[in-house]
Amino acid sequence: MELREMRAFVAVVEEGGLSAAARRLHLSQPALSQTMVSLERQFGVRLLERSSSGVRPTDAGTTLLSEARAVLARHDRALTAMAAHTASGGGVLRIGIPLELPGDLLPRALAALADAYPDTRVQARHLSTAEQVTALRTGELDLGLLRERPAGPDLDAMLVVAEPLGVLLATELADKVRGPEGIRLDALAGLDWVGFPRAGSPAWYDTLTATLRGHGIDPGPEAPAGQTLIAEVKLAAVGTGRAFTLAPPDWSQPLPDTVTWSPLTGHPLVRRTWAVWPAGSHRRDLGHLVAALDQPPTADE
């Protein structure tokens, strides 16, 4: 039984249902349901009573709830105690990063960290927002760069970048619909949106798709959970002239002549990236990195 499974079980019982627990953990409900089924298989006993009003623990589930809370509390105390030994730096700093992170954001901050704490080693992992939140809460990450700000007092957060999104379209189509200030979002109605799985960042997905619907655009079915839409896939879909995708002005991938980036009139969609870390952390090197992320680039940069 893993820590993440313990945290998931405790959340389901405390929230009284899978939907509320999934929102709290930033997981999809099917993924959380699978975790509960997996736990019951591991122990060979029913842990939850399910009804139309929600879920409640069985006698076995109540026992597991008590033990899981004790283990998690002990784990969190151990992390806090060990933080005193690494507070000045010199350890490993584990960072989660999303796809399409602004190219100049992390290198600038890491350079400042290396100058101040040369003995700190950085390990970076590409993870979705939901995966990063789980990893932060299980002690597997020290800092996450998330597309939405997680709720709860256990994590601190700071907005580090806000990117007005534009649109990638087939060049011939873009030339037809672009106005003097860019492309109106409602001009994309009838095209397919090349999006991302909701499970990766539920709050940002819901905000984005609500805006699309408000401008007469049908976002279509959700992309399958776990699917990663790499740049080449997006460009191939957009190049057909029947689809669009959203991207910031400094999208890192080179564009073929058949695809054009254009701003959206009025900047209706802004993608925000938050630096998020455990509220109980006392690491000075982490604090220095967070402060560096908060600094705008200089004129020379």
C-alpha positions as CSV (number, residue, x, y, z in Angstrom):
1,M,0.0,0.0,0.0
2,E,1.5,3.3,-1.1
3,L,1.3,6.7,0.5
4,R,-0.7,8.1,-2.4
5,E,-3.3,5.3,-1.9
6,M,-3.5,6.1,1.8
7,R,-4.1,9.8,1.1
8,A,-6.7,8.9,-1.6
9,F,-8.6,6.7,0.8
10,V,-8.5,9.2,3.6
11,A,-9.8,11.9,1.2
12,V,-12.7,9.7,0.0
13,V,-13.8,9.0,3.6
14,E,-13.4,12.6,4.8
15,E,-15.2,14.0,1.7
16,G,-17.9,11.4,1.8
17,G,-17.8,10.7,-1.9
18,L,-15.5,10.2,-4.9
19,S,-16.4,13.4,-6.7
20,A,-15.5,15.7,-3.9
21,A,-12.4,13.7,-3.1
22,A,-11.3,13.8,-6.7
23,R,-11.6,17.6,-6.7
24,R,-9.6,17.8,-3.5
25,L,-6.8,15.6,-4.9
26,H,-6.9,17.0,-8.4
27,L,-7.5,13.6,-9.8
28,S,-10.1,12.3,-12.2
29,Q,-13.0,10.4,-10.6
30,P,-12.4,7.2,-12.7
31,A,-8.7,7.2,-11.6
32,L,-9.7,7.6,-7.9
33,S,-12.4,4.9,-8.2
34,Q,-9.8,2.5,-9.6
35,T,-7.5,3.3,-6.6
36,M,-10.3,2.3,-4.2
37,V,-11.0,-0.9,-6.1
38,S,-7.3,-1.7,-6.1
39,L,-7.1,-1.2,-2.3
40,E,-10.1,-3.5,-1.7
41,R,-8.4,-6.2,-3.9
42,Q,-5.1,-5.8,-2.0
43,F,-6.8,-6.4,1.4
44,G,-9.5,-8.8,0.1
45,V,-12.2,-7.0,2.0
46,R,-14.7,-4.2,1.3
47,L,-13.5,-0.9,2.6
48,L,-16.4,1.4,1.5
49,E,-20.2,1.2,1.6
50,R,-21.5,3.0,-1.5
51,S,-25.0,4.5,-1.7
52,S,-26.8,7.2,-3.6
53,S,-25.9,9.6,-0.8
54,G,-22.2,9.0,-1.0
55,V,-19.7,6.5,0.6
56,R,-18.9,5.6,4.2
57,P,-16.3,3.2,5.6
58,T,-17.1,-0.3,6.6
59,D,-15.7,-1.7,9.8
60,A,-12.5,-2.7,8.0
61,G,-12.4,0.7,6.3
62,T,-12.7,2.5,9.7
63,T,-9.7,0.5,10.9
64,L,-7.7,1.4,7.7
65,L,-8.7,5.0,8.1
66,S,-7.3,5.2,11.6
67,E,-4.0,3.5,10.6
68,A,-3.6,5.5,7.4
69,R,-4.0,8.8,9.2
70,A,-1.4,7.7,11.7
71,V,1.1,6.7,9.0
72,L,0.5,9.9,7.0
73,A,1.0,12.0,10.2
74,R,4.2,10.2,11.0
75,H,5.4,10.6,7.4
76,D,4.7,14.4,7.5
77,R,6.5,14.7,10.8
78,A,9.5,12.9,9.4
79,L,9.7,15.3,6.4
80,T,9.5,18.3,8.8
81,A,12.2,16.9,11.0
82,M,14.5,16.2,8.1
83,A,13.9,19.6,6.6
84,A,16.0,21.0,9.5
85,H,19.0,19.1,8.2
86,T,18.6,20.3,4.6
87,A,17.3,23.8,5.2
88,S,20.5,25.5,4.1
89,G,20.7,23.6,0.8
90,G,23.1,21.0,-0.4
91,G,20.5,18.3,-1.0
92,V,18.3,17.4,-4.0
93,L,15.6,19.8,-5.1
94,R,12.9,18.0,-7.0
95,I,10.9,20.1,-9.4
96,G,7.8,19.3,-11.5
97,I,7.3,21.2,-14.8
98,P,4.5,21.2,-17.3
99,L,4.7,21.0,-21.0
100,E,5.0,24.3,-22.8
101,L,6.7,26.1,-19.9
102,P,8.0,29.6,-21.0
103,G,11.5,29.0,-22.2
104,D,13.2,31.7,-20.1
105,L,11.4,31.1,-16.8
106,L,13.2,28.2,-15.2
107,P,16.7,28.6,-16.6
108,R,17.0,32.1,-15.2
109,A,15.8,31.1,-11.8
110,L,18.0,28.0,-11.7
111,A,21.1,30.1,-12.6
112,A,20.4,32.3,-9.6
113,L,19.9,29.2,-7.4
114,A,23.3,27.7,-8.6
115,D,25.1,31.0,-7.7
116,A,23.6,31.0,-4.2
117,Y,23.5,27.3,-3.5
118,P,26.1,25.5,-5.6
119,D,25.8,22.3,-3.7
120,T,22.0,21.9,-4.4
121,R,21.3,19.5,-7.2
122,V,18.1,19.9,-9.2
123,Q,15.9,17.0,-10.5
124,A,13.2,18.1,-12.9
125,R,10.3,15.9,-14.1
126,H,7.6,16.6,-16.7
127,L,4.3,16.1,-14.9
128,S,0.7,17.3,-15.3
129,T,-0.8,19.7,-12.8
130,A,-2.8,16.9,-11.1
131,E,0.3,14.6,-10.9
132,Q,2.3,17.4,-9.4
133,V,-0.2,18.2,-6.7
134,T,-0.3,14.5,-5.7
135,A,3.5,14.4,-5.7
136,L,3.8,17.6,-3.6
137,R,1.4,16.2,-1.0
138,T,3.1,12.8,-0.8
139,G,6.6,14.4,-0.4
140,E,7.8,13.4,-3.8
141,L,8.3,16.9,-5.1
142,D,9.7,20.1,-3.4
143,L,8.4,22.5,-6.0
144,G,5.7,22.3,-8.7
145,L,4.9,24.6,-11.6
146,L,1.2,24.2,-12.0
147,R,-1.5,25.5,-14.4
148,E,-3.9,26.1,-11.5
149,R,-3.6,27.1,-7.9
150,P,-4.5,24.2,-5.5
151,A,-6.8,24.7,-2.6
152,G,-5.9,23.9,1.0
153,P,-3.6,25.2,3.7
154,D,-0.9,22.5,3.1
155,L,0.5,24.2,0.0
156,D,1.8,27.7,-0.6
157,A,1.6,29.2,-4.1
158,M,2.8,32.2,-6.1
159,L,1.8,33.3,-9.6
160,V,5.0,33.4,-11.7
161,V,3.7,34.0,-15.2
162,A,0.5,34.8,-17.1
163,E,0.5,34.2,-20.9
164,P,-2.2,35.6,-23.2
165,L,-2.9,32.7,-25.5
166,G,-3.1,33.0,-29.3
167,V,-4.2,30.5,-31.9
168,L,-2.3,28.3,-34.3
169,L,-4.2,27.9,-37.6
170,A,-3.5,26.7,-41.1
171,T,-1.9,29.8,-42.8
172,E,-4.5,30.0,-45.6
173,L,-7.3,29.9,-43.1
174,A,-5.7,32.4,-40.8
175,D,-5.3,34.9,-43.6
176,K,-9.0,34.7,-44.2
177,V,-10.2,35.3,-40.6
178,R,-7.5,37.5,-39.1
179,G,-8.4,41.2,-38.5
180,P,-6.2,44.1,-37.7
181,E,-5.9,43.2,-34.0
182,G,-5.9,39.4,-34.4
183,I,-8.5,36.7,-34.7
184,R,-11.8,36.8,-32.9
185,L,-12.3,33.7,-30.8
186,D,-15.8,33.2,-32.2
187,A,-14.3,33.0,-35.7
188,L,-13.0,29.6,-34.8
189,A,-16.5,28.1,-34.4
190,G,-16.9,25.0,-36.5
191,L,-13.3,24.0,-36.1
192,D,-12.0,21.1,-34.0
193,W,-10.1,22.1,-30.9
194,V,-6.9,20.2,-30.4
195,G,-6.9,20.1,-26.6
196,F,-5.5,18.2,-23.7
197,P,-6.9,15.7,-21.2
198,R,-9.1,17.2,-18.4
199,A,-7.6,14.9,-15.8
200,G,-4.2,16.6,-16.2
201,S,-5.5,20.1,-15.0
202,P,-9.2,20.0,-14.3
203,A,-9.7,23.6,-13.2
204,W,-7.8,25.1,-16.1
205,Y,-9.6,22.8,-18.5
206,D,-13.0,23.8,-17.2
207,T,-12.1,27.5,-17.4
208,L,-10.8,27.2,-20.9
209,T,-13.6,25.1,-22.3
210,A,-16.2,27.4,-20.7
211,T,-14.7,30.3,-22.5
212,L,-14.7,28.4,-25.8
213,R,-18.4,27.5,-25.3
214,G,-19.2,31.1,-24.4
215,H,-17.9,32.1,-27.9
216,G,-19.9,29.4,-29.7
217,I,-17.1,26.8,-30.0
218,D,-17.8,23.2,-29.2
219,P,-14.7,21.8,-27.4
220,G,-15.7,18.3,-28.5
221,P,-15.0,15.1,-26.5
222,E,-12.3,15.1,-23.8
223,A,-8.9,13.8,-24.9
224,P,-8.2,10.4,-23.2
225,A,-6.6,10.6,-19.8
226,G,-2.9,10.2,-19.9
227,Q,-2.6,11.2,-23.6
228,T,0.2,13.7,-24.2
229,L,-0.3,15.9,-27.3
230,I,3.2,16.7,-28.5
231,A,3.9,19.6,-30.7
232,E,4.1,17.5,-33.9
233,V,0.7,16.1,-33.4
234,K,-0.8,19.5,-32.8
235,L,0.8,20.9,-35.9
236,A,-0.3,18.0,-38.1
237,A,-3.9,18.4,-36.9
238,V,-3.9,22.2,-37.4
239,G,-2.3,21.9,-40.8
240,T,-5.4,20.2,-42.2
241,G,-7.3,23.4,-42.0
242,R,-10.0,21.8,-39.9
243,A,-8.7,22.4,-36.4
244,F,-7.0,24.9,-34.2
245,T,-4.9,24.8,-31.0
246,L,-4.0,27.4,-28.5
247,A,-0.4,28.6,-27.9
248,P,1.5,31.5,-26.3
249,P,3.3,34.0,-28.5
250,D,6.7,32.5,-27.8
251,W,5.7,28.9,-28.4
252,S,9.0,27.0,-28.5
253,Q,8.5,24.8,-31.5
254,P,9.3,26.1,-35.0
255,L,6.3,26.5,-37.2
256,P,6.1,25.2,-40.8
257,D,5.0,27.6,-43.5
258,T,1.6,26.0,-43.5
259,V,0.8,27.0,-39.9
260,T,0.6,30.5,-38.5
261,W,0.3,31.9,-34.9
262,S,-2.0,34.8,-34.4
263,P,-3.1,36.7,-31.3
264,L,-6.7,36.5,-30.1
265,T,-8.6,39.8,-30.2
266,G,-9.1,41.1,-26.6
267,H,-6.9,38.3,-25.0
268,P,-9.9,36.2,-23.8
269,L,-7.7,33.3,-22.6
270,V,-4.8,33.8,-20.2
271,R,-2.8,30.7,-19.1
272,R,-1.3,31.1,-15.6
273,T,1.5,29.2,-14.1
274,W,1.9,29.0,-10.3
275,A,4.9,28.0,-8.3
276,V,3.6,25.7,-5.5
277,W,5.5,24.2,-2.6
278,P,4.7,22.5,0.8
279,A,3.6,25.2,3.3
280,G,5.8,23.6,6.0
281,S,9.0,23.6,4.1
282,H,12.0,25.4,5.7
283,R,14.5,24.9,2.9
284,R,16.4,28.1,2.2
285,D,17.5,26.9,-1.3
286,L,13.8,26.4,-2.2
287,G,13.0,29.8,-0.8
288,H,15.8,31.3,-2.9
289,L,14.5,29.6,-6.1
290,V,10.9,30.8,-5.4
291,A,12.2,34.3,-5.0
292,A,14.1,34.0,-8.2
293,L,11.0,32.9,-10.1
294,D,9.3,36.0,-8.8
295,Q,11.9,38.3,-10.4
296,P,11.2,39.7,-13.9
297,P,14.0,39.4,-16.5
298,T,16.4,42.3,-16.8
299,A,16.7,44.4,-20.0
300,D,19.8,42.4,-21.0
301,E,17.8,39.2,-20.9
